[in-house]
Amino acid sequence: MGSSVSQLFEPGKVAALPEGTTSAKPAPLSAPEAPTSPAQARFFTTCWSCRVLSGSGLIGAGGYVYWVARKPLKLGYPPSPGTITQMVIGISIACWGVVILSDPKGKAFRVG
């Protein structure tokens, strides 16, 4: 009883490098593709509902992370480096949400 995953690997079944090669080289990364039309690029930079949904979600997540870190401090526990780090990360996530809501992407990249 048991699956093939729980059994040890047999050395004969390990994939070997092709003959004549000394090491495996990773495949080159392909360049990101440009949008097919200017209308498509404009849609992603002006999608107000996308920005509201993701921005408010990040603000809420950041507020929650900050609130969870702040809870022990209200009970009188001294702040630890981990608690301070968690509060900073929570504030950073919330600020990221504000940045998305304020739409700097549309101002940073000019289309056309």
Secondary structure, DSSP 8 states (H G I E B T S, - for coil): ---TTTS---GGGS----TT-SS------------SSHHHHHHHHS-HHHHHHHHHHHHHHHHHHHHHHHHHHHTT----HHHHHHHHHHHHHHHHHHHHHH-HHHHHS---
